[in-house]
């Protein structure tokens, strides 16, 4: 009997379950090794001791068009076409595959070529990260673009425009007793009437080329990565020293929230900031979504975060010792 639309060949035979911020995510596929991408994705999110009730599902089918495409380029992400409306999201990866995600129900269908299936890291970075971050923000988490560090079970948030030196400042603090939750995005959610923060991607930091000589021990582990109009250098801190990273979601009790600025003086300074001054920066560094209900809920949880936060304007100077000394003063108050 004819295998109409290759349904028998495409039927899932393998399964793997991961957890994202406590949510079980069940992956299935007709190809065993493509599920390695799910394991890679799980490692990029903070772990959680608790479990959320809703379960998400991602179906990955390996199926080749005719003719079979060559291996995808290293920067496949630059070729992806995105579309969406309401609760759905679509990704077109040209001859290498496509994806359709139902964000409301937490379910996604992915079809990839065998040549892309042989590159689980690309599947993780290009497809799964997009699916999972959208599931996270659709199911109860607010997002902020910020660096988050942990010291003495308290959180230091650094928010700044690109090129201000946020990652470099975070790395200097890491080498002086702090741990990195995330250098890119943090997510705020509620569980058991408590407020929690998780990071994505966990343990990863990116540096400009001119900063690498300042951290020779890390330069040996750096991998080039094009970011916007420049090449940055990605370092997976877990491969350097596990003690530099904070792997778990953290309950939000005390937060030192800093807007970061640079100036040409050697010294650094901190001054108080009002919520009215901070909110415009939050609005351009938070969730981008066209549903008013989701946007309002996103801002509600950020407001809860601010209820635990001391707000500061942190001006960093040229002296590393001054930066460390100035930030450490926050923990003495």
C-alpha positions in Angstrom: 0.0 0.0 0.0 1.3 3.4 -0.9 2.6 5.5 2.0 0.4 8.5 1.2 2.3 11.8 2.1 5.0 9.6 3.8 2.8 9.3 6.9 4.3 6.0 7.9 7.8 7.1 7.4 7.1 10.4 9.3 5.4 8.7 12.2 7.2 9.5 15.5 9.2 6.6 17.0 11.4 8.5 19.5 10.5 10.7 22.4 12.4 12.9 24.9 11.1 15.1 27.7 12.8 18.3 29.0 11.8 21.0 31.4 11.7 24.7 30.7 11.1 26.8 33.9 9.3 23.8 35.4 7.1 23.2 32.3 7.5 19.6 30.8 8.2 19.8 27.1 7.6 16.5 25.3 9.6 16.1 22.0 8.9 13.4 19.5 10.4 12.5 16.1 10.9 9.9 13.5 14.7 10.5 13.8 16.6 9.7 17.0 19.5 12.1 16.8 17.5 15.2 16.0 16.2 15.1 19.6 19.7 16.0 20.8 18.6 19.6 19.9 16.0 19.3 22.8 18.7 18.5 25.3 20.8 21.4 24.0 17.8 23.7 24.4 17.1 22.6 28.0 20.7 23.5 29.0 20.1 27.1 28.0 17.4 27.8 30.6 17.5 28.1 34.4 16.4 24.9 36.1 13.5 24.9 38.5 12.7 22.8 41.6 9.0 23.2 41.0 6.8 21.8 38.2 4.1 23.8 36.3 0.9 22.0 35.3 0.8 22.7 31.6 2.8 20.5 29.2 4.1 21.7 25.9 4.8 19.5 22.9 7.2 19.8 19.9 7.0 17.4 17.0 10.1 17.2 14.8 9.7 15.4 11.5 12.8 14.7 9.3 11.6 14.6 5.7 13.6 15.6 2.6 12.2 17.5 -0.4 13.2 16.5 -3.9 16.0 17.2 -4.7 17.6 16.6 -1.3 19.1 19.9 -0.2 22.8 20.4 0.6 23.8 21.1 4.2 22.5 24.5 5.4 24.8 27.5 5.8 26.3 28.2 9.2 24.1 31.3 9.5 20.8 29.8 8.6 19.2 32.1 11.0 19.8 35.0 8.6 17.6 33.3 6.0 14.5 32.5 8.2 11.2 34.1 7.2 8.9 34.7 10.2 5.1 35.3 10.1 2.5 35.3 12.8 -1.0 36.5 13.9 -3.1 35.8 16.9 -1.8 32.7 18.6 0.2 31.2 15.8 3.8 31.6 14.6 5.3 30.4 11.4 8.9 30.0 10.4 10.1 29.2 6.8 13.7 27.9 6.5 13.7 27.6 2.7 14.6 24.2 1.4 15.8 23.1 4.9 12.4 23.1 6.6 9.5 24.9 8.2 7.7 25.3 11.5 4.2 26.1 12.7 3.6 26.8 16.4 0.3 27.2 18.3 1.4 29.4 21.2 -1.9 29.3 23.1 -1.8 25.5 23.4 1.9 25.2 23.6 2.4 22.9 20.6 4.7 23.1 17.6 5.2 21.1 14.4 8.6 21.2 12.8 9.7 19.7 9.5 13.5 19.7 8.7 15.6 18.1 6.0 18.0 15.3 6.8 21.0 17.7 6.3 19.6 20.1 8.9 18.7 17.2 11.2 22.5 16.3 11.2 23.1 19.8 12.8 21.1 19.7 16.1 22.8 22.8 17.4 21.4 24.8 14.5 17.9 23.4 15.1 18.3 24.4 18.7 19.5 27.9 18.0 17.3 28.7 15.0 14.1 26.9 15.7 13.7 25.6 19.3 14.8 28.8 20.9 12.2 30.8 19.0 9.5 28.3 19.8 10.3 28.0 23.5 10.9 31.6 24.3 7.5 32.3 22.7 5.9 29.6 24.8 7.4 31.0 27.9 6.1 34.5 27.3 2.7 33.2 26.2 2.3 31.1 29.4 2.9 33.5 32.3 6.4 34.9 32.1 7.5 38.5 31.6 10.7 39.2 29.8 13.4 41.9 30.2 16.6 42.4 28.2 19.1 42.7 31.0 22.1 41.1 32.6 21.3 39.4 35.9 23.9 38.5 38.5 23.5 36.9 41.9 25.3 37.5 45.1 24.3 36.4 48.6 20.9 35.2 47.1 20.1 38.8 45.9 19.9 39.9 42.3 21.8 42.6 40.5 20.1 43.7 37.3 22.1 45.7 34.7 20.2 47.3 31.8 21.9 49.3 29.1 21.9 50.1 25.4 24.1 48.0 23.2 27.7 49.0 23.3 27.6 50.5 26.7 29.8 47.8 28.3 27.1 45.8 30.1 28.7 42.4 29.3 32.2 43.6 30.2 30.9 45.0 33.5 29.1 41.7 34.2 32.2 39.7 33.5 34.3 41.9 35.8 31.8 41.3 38.6 31.8 37.6 37.9 35.5 37.5 38.5 34.9 39.2 41.8 32.4 37.1 43.7 29.2 37.3 41.6 27.5 34.6 39.6 25.8 35.0 36.2 22.1 34.2 35.8 22.0 35.6 32.3 23.7 38.2 30.1 20.8 38.5 27.7 17.2 37.9 28.9 15.6 37.3 32.2 12.0 36.0 32.8 9.8 36.9 35.7 7.0 34.5 36.7 4.8 33.6 39.7 4.6 30.2 41.4 3.0 29.4 44.8 2.4 33.1 45.4 6.1 33.9 45.0 7.9 35.8 42.3 10.7 34.0 40.5 13.4 34.9 38.0 15.0 32.7 35.4 17.6 33.3 32.7 18.2 32.6 29.1 20.7 31.7 27.9 22.3 30.5 31.1 26.1 30.8 31.5 26.7 32.5 28.2 28.4 35.9 27.8 29.4 37.8 24.6 32.3 40.2 24.4 33.5 42.8 21.8 36.8 42.2 20.1 38.5 45.0 22.0 37.6 43.5 25.3 39.1 40.0 24.7 42.7 41.1 25.7 41.3 42.1 29.1 40.2 38.5 29.8 43.0 36.3 28.4 41.8 33.2 30.4 38.4 33.5 28.6 39.7 34.4 25.2 40.9 30.8 24.6 37.2 29.6 25.0 35.7 32.4 22.8 33.7 31.5 19.6 33.1 34.2 17.0 29.4 35.1 16.5 28.1 37.8 14.2 25.7 40.1 16.1 24.0 42.9 14.2 26.8 44.9 12.5 29.8 43.4 14.4 31.4 40.2 15.4 31.2 39.4 19.1 32.9 36.5 20.9 30.7 34.0 22.8 32.0 32.3 25.9 30.3 29.4 27.6 31.2 30.0 31.2 30.3 26.5 32.2 33.2 25.3 30.2 35.5 27.6 32.0 34.3 27.4 35.6 30.9 26.2 36.9 31.2 28.5 39.8 30.8 31.5 37.6 27.2 30.7 36.7 23.9 30.5 38.7 22.0 27.6 37.2 18.7 27.7 39.1 15.7 30.0 39.0 15.9 32.3 41.9 13.1 33.6 44.2 12.9 37.4 44.0 13.4 39.0 47.3 15.9 41.8 46.9 16.9 43.3 43.6 19.4 46.1 42.9 18.2 47.4 39.5 20.8 49.6 37.7 20.5 51.6 34.5 24.1 51.4 33.2 25.9 54.4 31.6 29.5 55.1 30.6 31.5 58.2 31.2 35.2 59.1 30.6 36.1 59.6 34.3 38.1 57.0 36.1 35.7 56.8 39.0 32.2 55.2 38.9 29.1 56.6 40.6 25.6 55.5 41.7 22.6 57.7 42.2 19.0 57.0 43.0 16.5 56.5 40.2 12.7 56.9 40.2 10.2 54.5 38.6 9.1 57.3 36.3 12.7 57.5 35.0 13.0 53.7 34.6 9.8 52.8 32.9 10.6 54.2 29.5 13.7 52.1 29.5 11.7 49.0 30.5 9.2 49.6 27.7 12.0 49.3 25.0 13.7 46.4 26.7 10.8 44.1 27.3 8.4 41.8 25.5 7.5 42.7 21.9 4.0 41.4 21.3 0.9 42.8 19.7 -1.7 41.4 22.0 -2.8 44.1 24.6 -3.7 41.4 27.2 -0.3 39.8 27.1 1.5 43.2 27.1 -0.5 44.3 30.2 0.2 41.0 32.0 3.9 41.4 31.1 4.0 44.8 32.6 2.1 43.7 35.7 4.8 41.2 36.7 7.6 43.7 36.0 5.8 46.1 38.4 5.8 43.3 41.0 9.6 43.0 40.4 10.0 46.7 41.0 8.3 46.3 44.3 11.4 44.3 45.4 13.9 46.6 43.8 16.1 49.5 44.7 16.6 51.6 41.6 19.9 53.2 40.6 21.7 55.0 37.8 25.1 53.4 37.6 27.8 55.4 35.7 30.9 53.2 35.1 34.3 54.8 34.7 37.5 53.5 33.2 38.9 52.0 36.4 38.0 48.3 37.0 38.7 48.6 40.7 36.4 51.6 40.9 33.5 49.7 39.2 33.8 46.8 41.6 34.0 49.1 44.6 31.0 51.1 43.6 28.8 48.2 42.8 29.8 46.4 46.1 28.5 49.5 48.0 25.0 48.4 47.0 25.3 45.3 49.2 26.3 47.4 52.2 23.1 49.4 52.3 
